[in-house]
Amino acid sequence: MLETLNPPVRADRDPPASAARPRRRIGLGLVRQLARSLPPLRVFTTLGGLLAWGHSTGWTMPKFSALAGHQEPAE
């Protein structure tokens, strides 16, 4: 019964044309990979710019107690 549903494949026959893998253009994969890496690269560049700006201006993170309102901010 199985032989009638799935006949054995002969080794001397060529595979059907639909089984052949399509040829991909070489540059297309590189372009897709670069396009996928742009959003994280943009985020890290923005964060790095903020870090550099904060370091050059001497900005420091306020204490949590000052943010929560339990302490007067120092002037």
HURAGI-V317995 format. One record per residue. RES is the residue in one letter. PHI is phi in degrees with one decimal (none if undefined). D_FIRST is the distance of its C-alpha to the first C-alpha in whole Angstrom. Layout:
BEGIN
res=RES phi=PHI d_first=D_FIRST
res=RES phi=PHI d_first=D_FIRST
END
This chain:
BEGIN
res=M phi=none d_first=0
res=L phi=-66.2 d_first=4
res=E phi=-66.4 d_first=5
res=T phi=-76.6 d_first=5
res=L phi=-79.3 d_first=7
res=N phi=-125.8 d_first=9
res=P phi=-66.9 d_first=10
res=P phi=-64.5 d_first=12
res=V phi=-90.5 d_first=16
res=R phi=-83.4 d_first=19
res=A phi=-76.8 d_first=22
res=D phi=-84.0 d_first=24
res=R phi=-93.2 d_first=23
res=D phi=-76.8 d_first=25
res=P phi=-67.1 d_first=24
res=P phi=-63.5 d_first=24
res=A phi=-63.1 d_first=28
res=S phi=-70.8 d_first=26
res=A phi=-83.1 d_first=25
res=A phi=-70.4 d_first=29
res=R phi=-77.6 d_first=31
res=P phi=-69.5 d_first=34
res=R phi=-79.9 d_first=38
res=R phi=-100.2 d_first=40
res=R phi=-73.8 d_first=44
res=I phi=-68.0 d_first=45
res=G phi=-71.5 d_first=48
res=L phi=-65.3 d_first=46
res=G phi=-64.4 d_first=45
res=L phi=-66.6 d_first=48
res=V phi=-64.9 d_first=49
res=R phi=-64.2 d_first=47
res=Q phi=-65.2 d_first=48
res=L phi=-65.8 d_first=51
res=A phi=-65.7 d_first=51
res=R phi=-73.2 d_first=49
res=S phi=-89.3 d_first=52
res=L phi=-67.2 d_first=55
res=P phi=-59.7 d_first=55
res=P phi=-65.0 d_first=55
res=L phi=-63.5 d_first=58
res=R phi=-64.8 d_first=60
res=V phi=-64.6 d_first=60
res=F phi=-66.5 d_first=61
res=T phi=-66.4 d_first=64
res=T phi=-64.5 d_first=65
res=L phi=-64.6 d_first=65
res=G phi=-64.5 d_first=67
res=G phi=-65.3 d_first=69
res=L phi=-63.6 d_first=70
res=L phi=-63.0 d_first=71
res=A phi=-64.8 d_first=73
res=W phi=-63.4 d_first=75
res=G phi=-63.7 d_first=75
res=H phi=-69.1 d_first=76
res=S phi=-73.1 d_first=79
res=T phi=-94.0 d_first=81
res=G phi=80.0 d_first=81
res=W phi=-69.5 d_first=79
res=T phi=-127.3 d_first=78
res=M phi=-75.1 d_first=75
res=P phi=-69.1 d_first=78
res=K phi=-67.5 d_first=77
res=F phi=-62.9 d_first=75
res=S phi=-63.8 d_first=78
res=A phi=-71.5 d_first=80
res=L phi=-72.1 d_first=77
res=A phi=-79.8 d_first=77
res=G phi=92.4 d_first=80
res=H phi=-90.1 d_first=82
res=Q phi=-144.4 d_first=84
res=E phi=-72.9 d_first=86
res=P phi=-66.6 d_first=85
res=A phi=-77.2 d_first=87
res=E phi=-108.5 d_first=89
END
